[in-house]
Amino acid sequence: MKKRLLAVLFCLVMVLSLFATACSNDGPDGTDNSGTAGNSGSSGSSGSSGSSGSSGSSGSSGSSGSETRPPKPGPDYLQLDMTEANVYSDGAFMFAWEGSAKLYRDNVFSRLLWLDGTGSVTGGDLASDWTVSADGLTYTVTLREGLKWHDGVPLTINDVVWSFRSALRQAWIGVNFSNSFRAIVGAADFASGVTDDLPGLTVSGNTVTIKLEQPRSVFPYVLGQWPILPEHCFVDAEPNNIANYFEYWRWPIGCGPYMFTEVVTDEYAMLSIFPDYHGPRPGIEKIWLPLNKVTAETLVPNDNIDFFGTQNPAIISYMENYPNYTRYDVEVNYVRYLMSNTVGKGGSTDGTAVSDYRVRKALLHALDLESMLESFYGGLARQTSSKMSNANSQYWNPNNQMLKYDPALARQLLDEAGYDPDYDFVLAFFYPEQFAIDFVETMAYYWEAVGIKVRTVLFTTDLANQFYYQRDYDVLYAGLGFVLPEDTFGQLLDTSVMSQTLGSNPRWQELYDDLSTAVNQEARVKAAYALQDFEATVLTQIPLYHLNIVYYVNEARVSVPIEYMSEMRVAFNRHMELWELFD
């Protein structure tokens, strides 16, 4: 423990010195450069930070954004990163129905509806028209005429129907998708294989009608998140496991504004404008993506990246040395938390130390989060008592009670739980950067101070299996980005893969049903509050802190409509027609 303490103290000193020179709250022009965007008003909207931002848009932080720079020469393509390393691994791109969007999938695939950054429907994408009945039980979606896939094959209503039917029978898809689609009339019997009939899905000409057994308030949002896939590309795939059909995912064919024109395995990919795209023509002809797990900041010194987002304060400090890149702080719903393995280690169902609520509560009381966040993030993060962590969101419950640092109470709770001080308590994580490693070691230090012997483990491969099936840990340090409360609380249902780790609690389904079947916004907000109240009494997912996103734009090379930017892991209209690459 002494060795760990010395290492942690050294890390804290390094972080503090880093922030003292580069992450002061006051910028050279006197504006507030903290990680919190300004008074943005409505839920989920991109807030403005600093004096240069206009109302309702994401403003720039720091003085570099106020200068007018001459265009800088460079390659004739937009240089992006992959947002997260697991978007591409083992020679294949991530499954498009996994849940989160990532920027590459926003550009390669299309959805039935368009969303803005708040999760609100703004119109049709593949759909030329759509309606919903007054009782919220019937949706009609009419496809545009003349749609095509990137390989030139026509995109028809059959692709839409196949996508719905296929999604219902997959081993796993994003929880919001599965929860919504299982509300389709006849979905339960169809998904289980009892019948091949799906009476809630009917077709007339170019229009599909979807009938639900009960309203799903999030259904329009799902239609704007979930991409349609090409049936003809999966003829030889295992029908219930298209996620692992390597022949497709190594070079995905979509119908979005960009198509893959070159993929060099584990090196790079090039996307070019799809000439038959149904929407506005993008403003930049080509996009380059690295596939060799290179991180965004390593591309910065030679101007080899034009746009990226980060939540890492070490990178934010590092970026102060590169004035070509303008910083924009965007308010989002993003939380770091601990996922409790209450089921059992090694694939067992024998339970763990955190199967006891008192131990989970002790973990929070043992952490001096206020000091940790100041030391590591310097104002970029704030402690939260709920996974609905954005205090500017209409869904955030103002009655949430923060569990304060109280090591004496933590020890008392451990004693009451009969905690064994020799128990091998495993804290797992999957963020490989040194900053995350140091933060994890600091948590371990605080827990050891109250009598928990901690072993930290970094997961680097086969993450889904490690998280949900092998489960060789007590708690997993993780992050969650979302827009609506259905996104986060849907993960706690028995239908979610997370139940393999968090365990089963039917009360979540009851509360979630109140949210998803709410008939108006007031009822939705009330249901979201109730979910947060229950969350505090269960703590299977232990909220730690809220983070916003900092976007960087190389404005010497590219112009980006930053006012449309939101949570980078969510599908929304990024208005690629307004992006411009300087000659």
Secondary structure by P-SEA (a helix, b strand, c coil): caaaaaaaaaaaaaaaaaaacccccccccccccccccccccccccccccccccccccbbbccccccccccccccccbbbbccccccccccccccccccccccaaaaaacccccccccccccccccccccccccccccbbbbbbbccccccccccccaaaaaaaaaaaaacccccaaaaaaaaaccaaaaaaaccccccccccccccbbbbbbcccccaaaaaaacbbbbbccccccccccccccccccccbbbbcccccccccccccbbbbccccccccccccccbbbbbccccccccccccccccccccccaaaaaaacccccbbbbbbbcbbbbbbbbccccccccccccccccaaaaaaaaaacaaaaaaaacccccbbbbccccccccccccccccccccccaaaaaaaaaaaccccccbbbbbbccccaaaaaaaaaaaaaaaaaccbbbbbbbccccccccccccccccccccccccccccccccccccccccccccccaaaaaaaaaaaacccaaaaaaaaaaaaaaaaacccccccbbbbbbbbbcccccccccccccccccccccccccccccc
